[in-house]
Amino acid sequence: MVRGLPAVEYQYRGKADDHDWSGKLVVVARGKDMFTVLAMTYADSDLIQIQENVIARPLRALYFSVP
């Protein structure tokens, strides 16, 4: 759930362009609309835990207003 709306979250790690990557993909359903949020960062750093926490922060702050 994201802000009370149904959501699916995928956390992943992978390798591309000679870098390790860490990311999060969130799909949120709001009525007939689907929203996708993608965030990723290099995972080949000693700061990966901090970077993953920074990625998670905007996901907790999502806000949907009624037009």
PyMOL commands that set and color helices and strands:
alter all, ss='L'
color gray80, all
select helices_A, chain A and resi 48-60
alter helices_A, ss='H'
color red, helices_A
select strands_A, chain A and resi 7-16+19-30+33-42
alter strands_A, ss='S'
color yellow, strands_A
deselect
rebuild
show_as cartoon
